[in-house]
Amino acid sequence: MQTLTKASEAFKSILKTQQFIANSWQEGKAKEKLEVLHKYTQEPLASIQLADATQMEAAIQAAERGFQIIKKWPAGKRATHLQKLRDALEAHSKAFVELIIAEAGKPRSYAEVEVARGITTLEAAIREAYSFSGEIVPIDFGIGEGKIAFTKRVPLGPIACITPFNFPLNLALHKIAPALAVGCSFVLKPAPQTPLTALAFAALCQEAGYPEGVVNVLTCDVPVAEQMIKDERLKMLSFTGSAKIGWYLKSQAGKKKIALELGGNAAVIIDETADIAEIASTVAKSAFLYAGQICISTQRIIVVEEVYEDFKKLLLQEVGKISQGNPSEASCINGPLIDQGNVTRIKEWVKEALEAGAEALTGAKVYDAAHNVYEATLLENAPSTSKVVQEEVFGPVAVLQKAKNFEDALHIVNDSVYGLQVGIYTKHIDRMKTALNELEVGGVIMNSVPGYRIDNMPYGGVKDSGFGREGLKYAMEEMTEIRLLVF
């Protein structure tokens, strides 16, 4: 039974609070309930009865049946259904924006960006559904003389998907859209903090006419979710979340193909040729947007000593302009953290850094305890071994670090277990090649911040930041296997 609250009025037209299994909405059978709260006001949004083990089994069986249907669909039919999804999302875009603001605590302007990006992701999937294919293999020599060979990309099978809270729509779509584009069914478990967006999108899939079992979305506890990880009927695990959980799941996944999009402590390098007055505002916003709860949020700001003091002054001025508080307000940049537990964690990490010799240039305290807002915080002289440098803060905390020169800055970036993306501001074109060759990251973003991402580009990291790549074509490659024909 759907539970409505006053806080849910803005998105009641798309609100779903049941499990979506085999093309039907079912009340969860577990004893536990999930209470979804508004992340700023802490008002209840919805109550969801969690799915139990029998329902997960039913979803996996349904995904097997659904796969037998969708894997036979021609490209045109796959693209047509994705177009229906794209149009439905656009039609309900305002409701999705309000839902993301409420359940994820995302600032309004950024929630609008997420929905727009979701539409773009689906558009990219439509294009790729038409063009995605294998290749001609040149074998006309030796024992292959006179023969022709080509490959075909075939869908793996049902996909297990687990998504985080910070992009409840678009990061789910980075698994859903490529799966549907290549002809895979899926079982999706959204984050417990933000399940409503995924369930709302499942309703769009139902309206688009996908066959029974192609789309399954369940909210469940960890033991039930582990069925997805270990069950061999699901042929791939696509996970986005923390490094600790991601690498553990990989160890439990058996023979499954794995794609892991994990965390990072993303850095930006600013050298002596950069236009520091022009970039200070961008760097400040990239550090504190959505309270830093972005995998490629700017956490380490590495500035060569020649311009360090000048840039610090400019940066502090821009940090002082950061609007903090209610995410519903259009001007908000730094809104609430996802829960009280993360407020406590960040307080502890900052305290540890300060006690070890770091200096707080601004912030370093709770801004609004009642609403879980931590003040935009910029630290200087944080020890290289401190958590705010080495770990992923995933909060509104950035560290300012001084480098002797550009080469030293590269070494500082690489002094990390993570390697997702890095931003570099320079006017030296030769430094682009040096950075590309030397930096241990998945992406080098020139003259921009590390948070730059277009949804069809290959996205992912190295070291503890992940395994595999997302971005439509690249995720489609992950979700398919090569079949060779020689004749």
Secondary structure, 3 states (H helix, E strand, C coil): CCCCCHHHHHHCCCCCCCEEECCEEECCCCCCEEEEECCCCCCEEEEEECCCHHHHHHHHHHHHHHHHHHCCCCHHHHHHHHHHHHHHHHHCHHHHHHHHHHHHCCCHHHHHHHHHHHHHHHHHHHHHHHHCCCCEECCCCHHHCCCCEEEEEEECCCEEEECCCCCCCHHHHHHHHHHHHHCCCEEEECCCCCCHHHHHHHHHHHHHCCCCCCEEECCCCHHHHHHHHHCCCCCEEEEECCHHHHHHHHHHCCCCEEEEECCCCCEEEECCCCCHHHHHHHHHHHHHHHHHCCCCCCCEEEEECCCHHHHHHHHHHHHCCCCECCCCCCCCCECCCCCHHHHHHHHHHHHHHHHCCCEEEECCCEEEHHHCEECCEEEECCCCCCHHHHCCCCCCEEEEEEECCHHHHHHHHHCCCEECEEEEECCCHHHHHHHHHHCCCCEEEECCCCCCCCCCCCECCEECCEECCECHHHHHHHCEEEEEEEC
